[in-house]
Amino acid sequence: MDILQVENVSKSYSSHLALDDVSISVPQGKVYGLLGPNGAGKTTLIRIINHITAPDKGRVLLDGHILTQDDVEKIGYLPEERGLYKKMKVGEQAVFFARLKGLSKADATRELRKWFERFDILSWWDKKVEELSKGMAQKVQFIITVLHRPKLLIFDEPFSGFDPINANLLKEEILKLKDEGATVIFSTHNMSSVEEICDNITLINKSRNILSGNVEELRRQYFGNRYDLTFSGDQRQLMEALMPMAGEFEMKEPDGQGRSCISLHVNDGASLRDVIAKANDTVNLAAFKESIASMNDIFIRAVRDDANA
């Protein structure tokens, strides 16, 4: 079941077309990555979902009905442009925002202290926001965003400014929220994080949706018929021997045991059994396995193919 549907949404600002007939469907209880180069239209789409701006065309549905301003209360939104009142104390401000989300002061304080302890920032409760580092301020805003446990969470570049340790902490918390039933949408340039936590993705380029799908299926299918070989022997002889059955050869890093590695595309109709047999006749073959594309590979190739279309 899809919790959110964006149908044929377009949006222009003066002479700039920010979104061009974009449609996406976000499954309930999943982590959904919204990817694309800078200026592709991701943030505009997020703002439309949050009723910050309106589409020129198209519609957005939540749980099967047209999304209204009242529905926005069910959404937790962490924008890319962070903003806290610098002169307020950290705990005081967090409680203030929690109460705006409907929590009592006592409940807000109790829950916030749990979150602050988990994120190792409880000692900053009575300090002013202006004393926080960028990373600590982002932790506070993340906590404020998720505290009231909305059914839909939207994060715009949530890992920006985080060191690897804190980025990993955030990934773990996002997965916990998913396990507790939340649906998460996040915009990011961090392809490794997409592979680690996303179930589905949409890639937006030049204001259009150019690719959508399940992450694992895309990684397996986007570079279909591609395999990695690990071997000892003459790589030139191996390539010449396999050319009738394969192409697009690409040398990869050695395996650390002195053996060479090569990636290749097996031609349509060619037999994998014949490829393996020919490789074995030519070199000492140690491994032959399906090559699974990284999200970075898919991102680069999809954008390049779209530019050449």
SULRA-V872550 format. One record per run of one state. SS is the DSSP state (helix for helix, strand for strand, loop for the rest). FROM is the first residue (numbers start at 0). TO is the last residue. If there is no record, write none. Layout:
# SULRA-V872550
ss: [SS SS]
from: [FROM FROM]
to: [TO TO]
This chain:
# SULRA-V872550
ss: [loop strand loop strand loop strand loop helix loop strand loop strand loop helix strand loop strand helix loop helix loop helix loop strand helix loop helix loop strand loop helix loop strand loop helix loop strand loop strand helix loop strand loop helix loop strand loop strand loop helix loop strand loop helix loop]
from: [0 1 13 15 27 30 35 41 49 56 62 64 66 69 74 78 88 89 100 104 118 121 124 127 128 131 133 146 151 156 163 179 182 187 190 197 199 205 207 214 221 225 232 234 242 245 252 259 266 271 282 283 290 294 308]
to: [0 12 14 26 29 34 40 48 55 61 63 65 68 73 77 87 88 99 103 117 120 123 126 127 130 132 145 150 155 162 178 181 186 189 196 198 204 206 213 220 224 231 233 241 244 251 258 265 270 281 282 289 293 307 308]
